[in-house]
Amino acid sequence: MITKLSQSRSYLYLGLGLALALSISFSLILGAILLVLWGILALHQKEKISWNSSSVALPLLLFFLWGILVSVMMGSTSLRKAASVQSAFLLFFLFAYGSRWDDIKSLIWGFGIGAVIAGLWGFFQQISQINFIPLVPFECPSYASGWPSWLISSLALRNGRAVGSRSHPLTYAETLLPAFFLVAILMFILFKRRDYSIWSHLLLWVSLISITIGIILAQGRAVWLGVLVGSIPFGLVFSRRGRLFFYGGIILFIFFILFSFPNLKGRALTIFAPCQGSQSDQISRSMRFYLWEDAFRKIKETPVMGVGLRGVALKIQSQEIKDDRTWSETHNIFLQVLLERGIIGLGLYLWLLICAFRILWQLPQPWRQATLSIFIAFIIIGLTESWVNDKEISLLFWSFLGCCEFLRFQYLGAKK
């Protein structure tokens, strides 16, 4: 029985990779199964655990425990829920310590396939012209009026933006971001090896185009900026002449998109200019500033301990924007951590991120540049989005970091 479980793990890792790109529910289920399987194999001594030293492990555990402590002390949530909110970090330990090369390869294959499916899903949503606006019936073309409701829902844009299988366009784009740099670095590796296999290059080009289309159609400004900034360290894999072509190609591609699609141009310009874009784009931008203002007011009240996990309750205090909702997110990962866990929690989080950066810096080239690009892009996105408690993205982030730690262990072990 134990042997059969061990043999099936590659399929579970493949499924988890697919789920990380497509389904939060299956990600949680398969992640839990693999964690339990790891524990069973370790107890039956079928799995030898090598506890290599990880600089991330200590700050990560302290960050987790501090989150539970402040939540219980401030009464923001129960101990069980405080632990559950942060449970995605367990995937870091699973991939760093409980996986093998075949497992990681299966995971990457699954995630890559899932990301391509997600990118194509967003493309079909765009061409379907079915649109979902909250509190308003579906805007459905006449040719699709007789379709089953599940199909209409699956092919519907959200406020004119692609969402794939996700609940929000931004989460959809954030999911595709690591896959973008992963496929790009695989293309570079094939080129460096002088592997000119037509099918390999065709597969990677189709994958890159599908993922890029998904990122563009999601219209997530933070993700666009993250990809752009993340491309700077990625370009360092090329020679000096290659960098000129790479950076020049990015600039030309940006100009092509901006001048070919005016609606995308206006939305992109709101990143830097508040008077650009549609009224909803401008309001969305302004709302973040009001949320940050209220977050700073709340931080002054409990600067050391914070309000605890699930204790954030922000209001937009503006005469211009009529919004009575209570917001649980600050739309900034550092403000979110500071408000929830106080100064001590923010210090632990910064320590954690610095240690994560060190892990990536110790990876062999060109993986160093590719992983740093993903890491930096996540940080850039986090300046305007609070993904730190978003299960869909935190599962992906800790999986990414765990795989990087595994790769570092293998690389350092091979050097000895």
Steps between C-alpha positions, in 0.01 A plus 500: 500500500776744600698411187198569278447836669863589441476403133189714446659820631620622159140502378397690811773758439391530137142553616608756759688693231187509285288601799731786599428654160130419481326414827542612862282212628705226335822677603396478866385137469809374315734705717346344812524149350869547416578636846328200662677262258834659586428444870395136446809420292724666758342302787544174311857601411421474131604861458836626622470863603815707461466803727733734315535844649254752356532865592127543434378231741554690827349839401212318328414300812533808723281700260238224515506473880492878546193519276322247722610673821383851405172365360417317822612790721306760299198271466480548122445129429533155654828310530385247239406765246821695565698187417281416200538846343878450493506129412630556145854530640501120558556455127840666541611216730336234281689606189827593673529187718242243393547485123723334243618614158223305326242661727619854426512427126144366512387807693659738247355307206156508658519871577625581150216305337249659737630850425467445125143375548428804717644736238288346224199508732539877535532534122175311438328714763605809308376378163173370649402861591299369796543742787414475868450818701420452871133567591413508128384206279751351255562703187458213259509517115195360323693203357577377855155555651413129479824373651502319837545733797825330608654564156390864497645546849829332400541718190399828664733793544478690828443870440653454155813326635609138459492287817562146376384265775572754775258725686686824423701623196797602714528158665486347152786720376707438815466126442636531146797718600741225620415289196595789271857515630523121530417445132728789399800351682435156350509661155833663588644167623399326176664778302823479701512123453455554126196277513314596185225240527201647317243339728672613821522860383146494360365368831682767700399783265133394513526482879663843531248663266203341681626611841582851375153537349346400833709756691407776255128419492477486881593870495675483837711815517705374793584181310592694186737710707631190677580327170668815370721549808565126528626498142793723601692230694379237253680684219833441678505140372584635155826633365543877472375494143218262592382738773461779247276279287309373806430839660440659161253226412309560824477874430377440145244245623368747760460774239326255265246401769440858615438638152304198375261482796396847628304359797812321625705815442275708726501236773879460486558876521300521825798331667686830470237762410178530709311688228542224240275201430130452562319637802491154663878469450555836669266411788673165549834679524369764742335243725836347581633832630196543726541144629868565574407817691252312716751217550760745634240641740427151633871415525555798732243352740675159535854540360670214687246216498280592206132412479553128438421282200151559359480811715548757223193720444564802279265766366544734204452846648444720198227732376596421139468121524176358637599160638349367823681166494729387780831389351707219650800570275733800497609435140865493607675194646723702733212711633291184536768329709565815706129553572431134582821407686653832606862612478634166622306314232625737230858449622458122474351535152787716376748251650314223317512681165872578538572132569287403199704737283820333624366158399432620146838674479677169572331316213698419185460711190269547315255385770627776727383772262169326422405442864608850604276635223202310642583605857542868412179494295309361799638778721404766243147359483488499879545877509140541383346159582485309831576149375668398827172347632353411160503118502514470120814713474665410831480130407675586175761723667601248768505220242731710284731577793502137616599381151778760493630379837494141372696608192752682722550190716563290188738756351704545819507123553633444148777756559633313806 
